[in-house]
Amino acid sequence: MRFWVGAYAPDNGAAEGIGILQAGEAEAPGAGGPLGMVGTAVAAPGSPSWIAAHPVHDLLYAALEFDGTVQAYRRTADTRLTRVGAPVPVGDAVCHIAVSPDASSLIASCWGDGRVVRVDLDAAGRPSNPVAAAEAADPHGSPSDEGAVSTGARVSGAVVPDLAAAARALRDAAGDEFSHLIPAYDDVPETDAESEEAMAGARVSRAHQAIFLPRGLVATTDMGLDLVRIWRHSSQGLSPVQDVVLPKGSGPRHGVWHPSGHLYVVTELSREVFVLAPDREGRWHVRSGEPLLGTLDTDTAAELCTSRDGSTLYAGVRGSDTVGVLSVRGAGEQLQLLALAETGTHWPRHHVVVDDTLLVAGQLAHEIVSLPLDARTGVPGRVRHRTASPSPTRLLPTR
C-alpha cells in the first residue's frame, strides 16, 4: 500500500516536497509489512504540510504552508506529480485543506491569520476564486476577562509549553556524557501558546481544520479563540450558523465526524477530546469531554483519527510522544480513555489506521513508523517497522 507524504521543506524542515511511502508489500491490501520511502513525487519548496485528494480526478492539493497558497498537482505516473495551474493565495501559514464531497470546492484553514477560505474547483478540479469567510470573534473576551463563561465539559487547563527551557535544563543536569539522550525539544516548532502574540497576552484567531458534515454543514476549528465554528456550505460560499465555545485555553485543533452523529475534537493545549452534537432544533452543544490523562503539561496534542469500525479513537500527543486510545461509548456521546501508548518516534504529527496497523509520522525524528494494533483492545504495541522520511507531517493513501 502506498501513501503520499506531506512534509516540511527546508524553510522549516528537510523534505524536498511531497514524498511517497511504501507500506507493506506492493500488492498487499494492508500496511503492516516493511516500510520504505519510494522517493519524492514533486518538489514543493513552500512546504506541503497538508495534502488532500480530489474525490474523482487523479489530482492532489497541497497547502504550501510557508507560501500561503494552495497548489494543485496531477498524477502523471506512479511516482510523479506535476503542477496544474498557478498556486492560489489563501492566507498566512495555511495548514489544512479539505475537499468537499461534491468536488465543487475546497476549504483552506490558515493558522497564521485565522482565515477560513473557500476555493472554487471547476469541472476538471482546477482551483480558483478564493473567498474568505467571516472572521472569528473571541467569545472569552480580553485576556484579563476572568469572568468569561465557557460551554461544556471539564478542562484540565492549558499550560504554556516551554520545551526549549526544559531541554536545556535537562541537558545541563545530565552533563556531556548523557546530554545526547535528551530529546531536542529546543528544536520543536512554535505552538500557539509560544507565539509572540500569546506571550504578550493577546488572543488571536488560529484556524486549523475544516470538516465536512452531513446536510451541507462544515465545522472549522479555531485554536486561538477556542471555537468550533459551524457553517452552511453552498455554491455561494460559507454562511455562519453557530460558534460552539470550548473552555478558554483549550485550543481545538483537529476533529473527526463519527457515523453516530457526533463530532469529536481534540484540543492541542489542554489535551482533551470533546464530543459535540446538534440537538433536535439543530443547535450544537458540547456533550462531554475526556482528558488524555498521563500527558505532560508541556505536551501538545496533534491528530485525531478513528479505527476502521469507528469504535476507537487515536489522539496523538507531541512531547511525551504518545497516542491516547479512547473507546466510543453509548450512542457515541461518551468517550473512555483506555490507554496512553508510546509511539516509538519523536513528535507524532500525524497518524492513520490501516486495518490492524497504526502508521505514525514522526516529524522531528524524520521517520515514519508502524505499530500493530491489538485485535481485542485496539491498543498499539511496540514499533514493528520504521523508515527514514524527512519532516513528515501528513499521510494520505494513494489510489
Sequence and secondary structure as in RCSB ss.txt:
>XXXX:A:sequence
MRFWVGAYAPDNGAAEGIGILQAGEAEAPGAGGPLGMVGTAVAAPGSPSWIAAHPVHDLLYAALEFDGTVQAYRR
TADTRLTRVGAPVPVGDAVCHIAVSPDASSLIASCWGDGRVVRVDLDAAGRPSNPVAAAEAADPHGSPSDEGAVS
TGARVSGAVVPDLAAAARALRDAAGDEFSHLIPAYDDVPETDAESEEAMAGARVSRAHQAIFLPRGLVATTDMGL
DLVRIWRHSSQGLSPVQDVVLPKGSGPRHGVWHPSGHLYVVTELSREVFVLAPDREGRWHVRSGEPLLGTLDTDT
AAELCTSRDGSTLYAGVRGSDTVGVLSVRGAGEQLQLLALAETGTHWPRHHVVVDDTLLVAGQLAHEIVSLPLDA
RTGVPGRVRHRTASPSPTRLLPTR
>XXXX:A:secstr
 EEEEEE  TTTSS  EEEEEEES TT SSS S EEEEEEEEE TT EEEEEE SSSSEEEEEETTTTEEEEEEE
EETTEEEEEEEEEE  TTEEEEEE TTSSEEEEEETTT  EEEEEE TT  EEEEEE      TT STT TT   
 SS         HHHHHHHHHHHHHHHHGGGS  GGGS   GGGSHHHHTT     EEEEEE STTEEEEEETTT
TEEEEEEEETTEEEEEEEEE  TT  EEEEEE TTS EEEEETTT EEEEEEE TTS EEEEEEEE TT  TT E
EEEEEE TTSSEEEEEEETTTEEEEEEEETTTTEEEEEEEEE SSSSEEEEEEETTEEEEEETTTTEEEEEEB T
TT  B S  EEEE SSEEEEEE  
